[in-house]
Amino acid sequence: MKSLFAQDLRVVNVGLQSFADNITAAGGVATQLDWSPPAGADPELGWTLATLIGDPRIEEANRTAYDRYLAAQPRLVDVLLARDAIPALAERRILHSGPPIAWADMCGPQRGAIAGAIRYEGWADDLNAAAELAGSGAVALEPCHDHGSVGPMAGIISPSMPLWVVENAAAGNRAYSNLNEGLGKVLRFGANSDDVLDRLRWLGGEFCTVLQTAVRAMADHDLKPLMAQALQMGDELHNRNAAASGLLFKRLTLALLDTGLPRDAVARALSFVAGNDHFFLNVSMAACKSMTDAAAGVPGSSLVTVMARNGVNFGIRLSGTGAQWFQAPANPVDGLYFPGYSVHDAAADLGDSAITETNGLGGFAMAASPAIVQFVGGTPADATANSRRMLDITLGTNPAFTLPQLNFGGTPAGIDARAVVDSGVLPVINTGIAHKQAGVGQIGAGITTAPMECFEKAVAALAGGLR
């Protein structure tokens, strides 16, 4: 004991930083370990969580769900109009991003986009009439996720819009996403002027015909290898899709060489694809949706299958609790703003694109994309640290999606709601930032997290179902 006190003081401090500071000030060496009580120090929730950790029913359910996720093989099989792909869109219905929300509670960009979609469908002659129609309940407004689909930002899908069709060849489930409109004034940010609607009509007409022909004629429909290759080329498949868009462009171009379509129509379509480095994002989202949906519906599983935001609330779903949403107010985004804008101008976190993180890409794969930090802030070391931290809350890694910066280890995948509540580590999300007013558009990009309250509610519901 005497020899111990004769040695230099080296302390590992757990908890308050001030204790470590005092030791350092006295000449000692202190290593600060960030820690907080699990479940936010809520004794009831903490006990509930304790009963779930190691529960053999959950462990077995998670193995089943995770194996189904890993086995999924997303294939880009078609482009269809939404009413031909999603039966519910045979009626007056518009799908939006995030969990369910009433028209009166929606953020500006989502309202603007819905009004634009109503005009696009010809259900109203002007935007005021479109807003009145939406508010009256004459048009059903429902989450994309409730119909096997996803959409970025406002996430709008209406009956006449073209959709990517991605099929999981391992299980046969399909997922859908709308097409990327490009940059500038676009519907997904709530813009609804005549030029925006004209572009949508072209996308749903000539462009849809060309794209449908190309997809059906492609020699290779498999998306998993393309996405894996894009990760090796510097994408993270959420906010950076330059490599993946280029790889898809090559497949589409080769497929169009012998189709006999009008040359000028093909040229316009390919020029549009080539001019948009985010073109693959919507395909990535549909692919990720098909993979996480493969893991859905396993009773007792704590695996997260959906994370989505509507600019007001953030919602998640678990495999073991079916279609039930667990919601909390969406977090603000910590990021880089375009000149003239700040956090005071921004809508809260918005869009279904967090399905990429749910699938182990996006913020979970930031280590693959050092260039992304120039867009969302931070350093390449921060990007790698984010990916490593996500290992604390996932069931494993996906060997199909490897990261060179992690010694070619797989991306962290399979978010376990129990681990989130237990560790206090929140899923990190790369995201664009939308102005809170409809039509202004993107005003920045950054990093945010899912709110803890969603996971606490989900864990409590899971425990209730197992009693």
C-alpha positions as CSV (number, residue, x, y, z in Angstrom):
1,M,0.0,0.0,0.0
2,K,2.9,2.4,0.8
3,S,4.5,1.8,-2.5
4,L,1.2,2.6,-4.3
5,F,1.0,6.0,-2.6
6,A,4.6,6.6,-3.6
7,Q,3.7,6.4,-7.3
8,D,2.5,9.2,-9.5
9,L,-1.3,9.7,-9.3
10,R,-3.1,8.4,-12.4
11,V,-6.9,8.4,-12.1
12,V,-9.7,7.3,-14.4
13,N,-12.6,9.6,-13.6
14,V,-16.2,8.5,-14.4
15,G,-18.8,11.2,-14.4
16,L,-18.4,14.9,-13.6
17,Q,-15.5,16.5,-15.5
18,S,-14.8,18.8,-12.6
19,F,-13.4,15.9,-10.5
20,A,-10.8,15.2,-13.2
21,D,-10.0,18.9,-13.5
22,N,-9.2,19.1,-9.8
23,I,-6.9,16.1,-10.0
24,T,-5.1,17.6,-13.0
25,A,-4.8,21.0,-11.2
26,A,-3.1,19.2,-8.3
27,G,-0.5,17.7,-10.6
28,G,-2.1,14.3,-11.2
29,V,-3.0,12.6,-14.5
30,A,-6.7,12.1,-15.0
31,T,-8.4,10.2,-17.9
32,Q,-12.0,11.4,-18.2
33,L,-14.5,8.7,-19.1
34,D,-17.8,10.1,-20.4
35,W,-20.6,8.2,-18.8
36,S,-24.2,8.8,-17.8
37,P,-26.7,6.5,-16.1
38,P,-28.6,4.3,-18.6
39,A,-32.2,5.2,-19.5
40,G,-31.5,8.8,-18.5
41,A,-31.4,7.8,-14.8
42,D,-35.2,7.0,-15.0
43,P,-35.5,4.1,-12.5
44,E,-38.6,2.6,-14.0
45,L,-37.2,2.7,-17.5
46,G,-33.9,1.5,-16.2
47,W,-35.5,-1.5,-14.7
48,T,-37.4,-2.2,-17.9
49,L,-34.2,-2.0,-19.9
50,A,-32.5,-4.3,-17.5
51,T,-35.2,-7.0,-18.0
52,L,-34.6,-6.7,-21.8
53,I,-30.8,-7.0,-21.9
54,G,-29.9,-10.6,-22.5
55,D,-33.5,-11.7,-22.8
56,P,-33.2,-15.0,-24.8
57,R,-36.5,-14.2,-26.7
58,I,-35.1,-10.9,-27.9
59,E,-31.7,-12.3,-28.7
60,E,-33.2,-15.0,-30.9
61,A,-35.6,-12.6,-32.5
62,N,-32.7,-10.2,-33.3
63,R,-30.7,-13.0,-34.9
64,T,-33.6,-13.8,-37.1
65,A,-34.2,-10.1,-38.1
66,Y,-30.6,-9.4,-38.6
67,D,-30.0,-12.4,-40.7
68,R,-32.9,-11.4,-43.0
69,Y,-31.4,-8.0,-43.3
70,L,-28.0,-9.3,-44.2
71,A,-29.5,-11.7,-46.7
72,A,-31.5,-9.0,-48.6
73,Q,-30.4,-8.5,-52.2
74,P,-31.9,-5.3,-53.6
75,R,-32.3,-5.1,-57.3
76,L,-33.5,-2.2,-59.4
77,V,-36.2,-3.8,-61.5
78,D,-38.5,-1.1,-62.9
79,V,-39.7,2.5,-63.1
80,L,-43.5,2.8,-62.7
81,L,-46.0,5.6,-62.1
82,A,-47.0,5.6,-58.4
83,R,-50.6,4.7,-59.0
84,D,-49.4,1.5,-60.8
85,A,-47.0,0.6,-58.1
86,I,-48.8,1.4,-54.9
87,P,-52.5,0.3,-54.8
88,A,-53.5,3.0,-52.2
89,L,-52.6,5.7,-54.8
90,A,-55.5,4.7,-57.0
91,E,-57.4,7.2,-54.8
92,R,-56.8,10.8,-53.9
93,R,-53.9,10.2,-51.6
94,I,-50.5,11.9,-51.2
95,L,-47.6,10.3,-49.3
96,H,-45.1,12.4,-47.3
97,S,-41.9,11.8,-45.4
98,G,-41.7,11.0,-41.7
99,P,-44.2,9.7,-39.2
100,P,-47.9,10.6,-39.4
101,I,-48.8,14.3,-39.1
102,A,-51.9,16.4,-39.7
103,W,-51.9,19.1,-42.3
104,A,-52.3,21.8,-39.6
105,D,-49.2,20.7,-37.9
106,M,-46.9,20.3,-40.9
107,C,-43.8,22.4,-41.5
108,G,-43.7,24.9,-44.3
109,P,-41.7,22.8,-46.9
110,Q,-44.1,19.8,-46.5
111,R,-47.2,22.0,-46.9
112,G,-45.8,23.7,-49.9
113,A,-44.8,20.4,-51.5
114,I,-48.3,18.9,-50.9
115,A,-50.0,21.9,-52.4
116,G,-47.7,21.7,-55.4
117,A,-48.5,18.0,-55.8
118,I,-52.2,18.7,-55.7
119,R,-51.8,21.2,-58.5
120,Y,-49.6,18.8,-60.4
121,E,-52.4,16.2,-60.2
122,G,-55.0,18.7,-61.4
123,W,-57.1,18.4,-58.3
124,A,-57.0,22.2,-57.7
125,D,-56.5,25.2,-60.0
126,D,-54.2,27.3,-57.8
127,L,-52.2,27.0,-54.6
128,N,-54.8,28.5,-52.3
129,A,-57.4,26.0,-53.5
130,A,-54.8,23.2,-53.1
131,A,-54.1,24.2,-49.5
132,E,-57.8,24.3,-48.7
133,L,-58.3,20.9,-50.3
134,A,-55.5,19.4,-48.2
135,G,-56.8,21.0,-45.0
136,S,-60.3,19.8,-45.7
137,G,-59.4,16.1,-45.6
138,A,-60.5,15.5,-49.1
139,V,-57.0,14.3,-49.9
140,A,-55.6,11.6,-47.7
141,L,-52.1,12.5,-46.3
142,E,-50.1,9.5,-45.1
143,P,-46.5,8.5,-44.5
144,C,-44.5,7.0,-47.3
145,H,-43.3,4.3,-45.0
146,D,-46.9,3.1,-44.5
147,H,-46.9,2.2,-48.1
148,G,-43.4,0.6,-48.6
149,S,-41.9,3.8,-50.0
150,V,-39.5,6.6,-49.1
151,G,-38.9,10.2,-50.2
152,P,-36.2,12.7,-49.4
153,M,-37.0,16.0,-47.5
154,A,-40.8,16.6,-47.9
155,G,-40.9,13.1,-49.4
156,I,-43.9,13.7,-51.6
157,I,-45.4,10.9,-53.8
158,S,-48.6,11.5,-55.6
159,P,-50.4,9.1,-58.1
160,S,-48.9,10.5,-61.3
161,M,-45.3,10.6,-60.2
162,P,-42.7,8.1,-61.4
163,L,-41.1,5.8,-58.9
164,W,-38.0,3.6,-58.7
165,V,-39.0,0.0,-58.0
166,V,-36.5,-2.0,-56.0
167,E,-37.1,-5.6,-55.2
168,N,-35.3,-7.7,-52.6
169,A,-34.6,-10.9,-54.5
170,A,-34.1,-12.9,-51.4
171,A,-37.6,-12.4,-50.0
172,G,-39.6,-10.7,-52.8
173,N,-40.6,-7.5,-50.9
174,R,-40.5,-4.3,-52.9
175,A,-39.7,-0.7,-52.0
176,Y,-40.3,2.5,-53.9
177,S,-38.9,6.0,-54.1
178,N,-39.7,9.1,-56.2
179,L,-37.1,10.5,-58.6
180,N,-34.5,13.1,-57.7
181,E,-35.6,16.4,-59.3
182,G,-32.1,17.9,-59.4
183,L,-31.0,21.1,-57.6
184,G,-32.5,24.6,-57.2
185,K,-36.2,25.1,-56.8
186,V,-37.7,21.7,-56.3
187,L,-40.8,20.1,-54.8
188,R,-38.9,18.3,-52.1
189,F,-38.1,21.6,-50.5
190,G,-41.6,22.9,-50.9
191,A,-41.2,24.9,-54.1
192,N,-44.4,24.7,-56.2
193,S,-44.1,27.3,-59.0
194,D,-45.0,26.6,-62.6
195,D,-41.4,25.7,-63.6
196,V,-41.2,23.2,-60.8
197,L,-44.5,21.5,-61.9
198,D,-43.3,21.6,-65.6
199,R,-40.2,19.7,-64.6
200,L,-42.3,17.2,-62.7
201,R,-44.5,16.7,-65.8
202,W,-41.4,16.0,-67.9
203,L,-40.1,13.6,-65.3
204,G,-43.4,11.8,-65.3
205,G,-43.6,11.8,-69.1
206,E,-40.7,11.6,-71.6
207,F,-38.1,11.0,-68.9
208,C,-40.1,8.2,-67.3
209,T,-40.4,6.5,-70.6
210,V,-36.7,6.7,-71.3
211,L,-35.7,5.7,-67.7
212,Q,-38.2,2.8,-67.7
213,T,-36.8,1.5,-70.9
214,A,-33.3,1.7,-69.7
215,V,-33.9,0.0,-66.3
216,R,-35.8,-2.9,-68.0
217,A,-32.9,-3.3,-70.5
218,M,-30.0,-3.1,-68.0
219,A,-27.6,-6.0,-68.0
220,D,-27.1,-5.8,-64.3
221,H,-29.9,-4.9,-61.9
222,D,-28.1,-5.7,-58.6
223,L,-27.6,-2.7,-56.3
224,K,-25.6,-4.1,-53.4
225,P,-22.3,-4.5,-55.4
226,L,-22.8,-1.0,-57.0
227,M,-23.3,0.6,-53.5
228,A,-20.3,-1.3,-52.1
229,Q,-18.2,0.0,-55.0
230,A,-19.4,3.5,-54.4
231,L,-18.3,3.3,-50.7
232,Q,-14.8,2.4,-51.9
233,M,-14.9,5.5,-54.2
234,G,-15.7,8.0,-51.5
235,D,-19.5,8.0,-51.2
236,E,-21.5,7.4,-48.0
237,L,-24.7,7.1,-50.0
238,H,-26.7,9.8,-48.2
239,N,-25.3,13.2,-48.7
240,R,-22.6,12.1,-51.1
241,N,-23.7,10.0,-54.1
242,A,-21.3,11.2,-56.8
243,A,-19.7,7.8,-57.4
244,A,-22.9,5.9,-57.2
245,S,-24.6,8.3,-59.6
246,G,-21.8,7.8,-62.1
247,L,-21.9,4.1,-61.9
248,L,-25.7,4.1,-62.4
249,F,-25.3,6.5,-65.3
250,K,-23.0,4.0,-67.0
251,R,-25.5,1.2,-66.7
252,L,-28.4,3.3,-68.0
253,T,-26.3,4.6,-70.9
254,L,-25.3,1.2,-72.1
255,A,-28.9,-0.1,-71.8
256,L,-30.1,2.7,-74.0
257,L,-27.7,2.2,-76.9
258,D,-30.0,-0.2,-78.9
259,T,-33.4,0.7,-77.7
260,G,-34.5,2.7,-80.7
261,L,-35.9,5.6,-78.6
262,P,-35.7,9.1,-80.1
263,R,-32.2,10.4,-79.9
264,D,-33.2,13.8,-78.6
265,A,-35.3,12.3,-75.8
266,V,-32.4,10.0,-74.8
267,A,-30.0,12.9,-74.9
268,R,-32.2,15.1,-72.6
269,A,-32.6,12.2,-70.2
270,L,-29.0,11.4,-69.9
271,S,-28.0,15.0,-69.7
272,F,-30.3,15.4,-66.7
273,V,-28.8,12.4,-65.0
274,A,-25.2,13.4,-65.7
275,G,-25.9,16.9,-64.3
276,N,-27.0,15.7,-60.9
277,D,-24.5,14.1,-58.5
278,H,-27.4,13.3,-56.1
279,F,-29.4,11.3,-58.7
280,F,-28.6,8.0,-57.0
281,L,-29.8,9.1,-53.6
282,N,-33.4,8.1,-54.2
283,V,-32.3,4.7,-55.5
284,S,-30.1,4.3,-52.4
285,M,-33.1,5.0,-50.2
286,A,-35.3,2.5,-51.9
287,A,-32.6,-0.1,-51.7
288,C,-32.1,0.6,-48.0
289,K,-35.9,0.4,-47.4
290,S,-36.0,-3.0,-49.1
291,M,-33.2,-4.3,-46.9
292,T,-34.6,-3.0,-43.6
293,D,-38.2,-4.1,-44.5
294,A,-36.8,-7.6,-44.9
295,A,-36.0,-7.5,-41.2
296,A,-39.4,-6.2,-40.1
297,G,-42.2,-8.1,-38.4
298,V,-40.1,-10.4,-36.2
299,P,-41.9,-10.5,-32.8
300,G,-39.7,-9.5,-29.9
301,S,-36.9,-8.0,-32.0
302,S,-35.5,-4.7,-30.9
303,L,-33.9,-4.0,-34.3
304,V,-34.8,-0.6,-35.7
305,T,-36.3,-0.8,-39.2
306,V,-37.3,2.8,-39.8
307,M,-36.0,6.3,-38.8
308,A,-37.9,9.2,-40.5
309,R,-38.6,12.9,-40.0
310,N,-41.3,15.2,-41.1
311,G,-39.8,18.6,-40.1
312,V,-41.6,18.5,-36.8
313,N,-41.3,15.1,-35.3
314,F,-38.8,12.2,-35.6
315,G,-40.3,8.7,-35.7
316,I,-38.8,5.2,-35.5
317,R,-40.2,1.7,-35.8
318,L,-38.9,-1.6,-34.4
319,S,-39.0,-5.0,-36.1
320,G,-40.8,-6.4,-33.1
321,T,-43.5,-3.8,-32.7
322,G,-44.9,-3.8,-36.3
323,A,-46.2,-0.6,-37.8
324,Q,-46.3,1.3,-34.6
325,W,-44.5,4.7,-34.6
326,F,-42.5,6.0,-31.7
327,Q,-42.2,9.8,-32.0
328,A,-40.5,12.8,-30.4
329,P,-39.7,16.3,-31.6
330,A,-37.1,16.3,-34.3
331,N,-33.7,17.7,-33.3
332,P,-32.1,20.8,-35.0
333,V,-29.2,20.2,-37.4
334,D,-25.7,21.2,-36.4
335,G,-24.1,22.1,-39.7
336,L,-22.7,24.6,-42.2
337,Y,-25.2,27.2,-43.5
338,F,-25.1,28.9,-46.8
339,P,-24.3,32.7,-46.7
340,G,-27.1,34.7,-45.2
341,Y,-28.8,31.8,-43.4
342,S,-28.6,30.5,-39.8
343,V,-30.2,27.9,-37.6
344,H,-33.1,30.4,-37.0
345,D,-34.1,30.0,-40.7
346,A,-34.1,26.2,-40.7
347,A,-36.8,23.7,-40.4
348,A,-36.3,20.9,-38.0
349,D,-34.8,17.6,-39.3
350,L,-36.8,16.5,-42.4
351,G,-37.1,13.6,-44.8
352,D,-37.1,9.8,-45.1
353,S,-33.4,9.7,-46.2
354,A,-32.4,8.6,-42.7
355,I,-33.4,5.1,-44.0
356,T,-29.8,5.1,-45.2
357,E,-28.5,5.4,-41.6
358,T,-31.1,2.8,-40.5
359,N,-29.4,0.5,-43.0
360,G,-25.8,1.3,-41.8
361,L,-24.9,3.9,-44.5
362,G,-25.0,7.7,-44.4
363,G,-23.7,8.9,-41.1
364,F,-22.8,5.4,-40.1
365,A,-20.5,5.1,-43.1
366,M,-18.9,8.6,-42.8
367,A,-15.5,7.0,-42.5
368,A,-15.8,6.0,-46.2
369,S,-16.3,9.6,-47.2
370,P,-13.7,12.1,-45.9
371,A,-14.9,14.6,-48.5
372,I,-18.3,14.8,-46.9
373,V,-17.0,16.7,-43.9
374,Q,-16.4,19.7,-46.2
375,F,-20.2,19.7,-46.7
376,V,-21.5,18.9,-43.2
377,G,-18.6,20.2,-41.1
378,G,-15.9,18.6,-39.0
379,T,-12.7,16.7,-40.0
380,P,-12.0,13.3,-41.6
381,A,-11.1,12.1,-38.1
382,D,-14.5,13.1,-36.9
383,A,-16.1,11.1,-39.8
384,T,-14.2,8.0,-38.8
385,A,-15.0,8.5,-35.1
386,N,-18.7,8.7,-35.9
387,S,-18.6,5.4,-37.7
388,R,-16.7,3.7,-34.8
389,R,-19.1,5.1,-32.3
390,M,-22.1,3.6,-34.1
391,L,-20.6,0.1,-33.3
392,D,-21.8,0.7,-29.7
393,I,-25.5,0.6,-30.7
394,T,-25.6,-1.9,-33.6
395,L,-26.1,-5.7,-33.6
396,G,-23.1,-6.2,-35.9
397,T,-21.5,-5.0,-39.2
398,N,-22.5,-5.6,-42.8
399,P,-19.8,-7.5,-44.6
400,A,-21.2,-6.4,-48.0
401,F,-20.4,-2.7,-47.2
402,T,-16.8,-2.3,-46.1
403,L,-14.9,0.8,-45.1
404,P,-11.2,1.2,-46.0
405,Q,-10.7,3.6,-43.1
406,L,-11.8,0.9,-40.7
407,N,-9.4,-1.7,-42.1
408,F,-12.1,-2.8,-44.5
409,G,-14.5,-3.7,-41.7
410,G,-18.2,-3.6,-42.5
411,T,-20.4,-0.7,-41.8
412,P,-22.1,-0.7,-38.3
413,A,-25.6,-2.0,-39.0
414,G,-28.7,-3.2,-37.2
415,I,-29.5,-0.5,-34.6
416,D,-30.6,-2.1,-31.4
417,A,-33.0,0.2,-29.5
418,R,-31.9,-1.4,-26.2
419,A,-28.3,-0.4,-26.8
420,V,-29.2,3.2,-27.7
421,V,-31.1,3.6,-24.4
422,D,-28.4,1.7,-22.4
423,S,-25.4,3.5,-23.8
424,G,-26.8,7.0,-24.4
425,V,-25.2,6.9,-27.9
426,L,-27.7,8.3,-30.4
427,P,-27.7,7.3,-34.2
428,V,-25.8,10.0,-36.1
429,I,-27.4,11.3,-39.4
430,N,-26.0,13.3,-42.2
431,T,-28.6,15.6,-43.7
432,G,-29.4,18.6,-45.7
433,I,-31.0,21.6,-44.1
434,A,-34.3,23.0,-45.5
435,H,-35.5,26.5,-44.9
436,K,-38.6,26.6,-42.7
437,Q,-40.5,28.5,-45.4
438,A,-41.8,26.6,-48.4
439,G,-39.9,27.0,-51.6
440,V,-36.8,28.7,-50.3
441,G,-34.9,25.4,-50.6
442,Q,-31.8,24.0,-49.1
443,I,-29.8,26.4,-46.9
444,G,-27.1,24.2,-45.6
445,A,-26.1,20.7,-44.5
446,G,-24.9,19.1,-41.3
447,I,-25.1,16.4,-38.7
448,T,-27.9,15.6,-36.3
449,T,-29.1,12.7,-34.2
450,A,-32.3,10.9,-33.5
451,P,-34.0,12.0,-30.2
452,M,-33.6,9.6,-27.3
453,E,-37.3,9.8,-26.4
454,C,-38.1,7.7,-29.5
455,F,-36.0,4.8,-28.3
456,E,-37.2,5.1,-24.7
457,K,-40.8,4.8,-25.9
458,A,-39.9,1.9,-28.2
459,V,-38.1,0.0,-25.5
460,A,-41.1,0.4,-23.1
461,A,-43.5,-0.8,-25.8
462,L,-41.3,-3.8,-26.6
463,A,-41.2,-4.8,-23.0
464,G,-45.0,-4.5,-22.7
465,G,-45.4,-6.9,-25.6
466,L,-43.2,-9.5,-24.1
467,R,-45.0,-9.6,-20.7
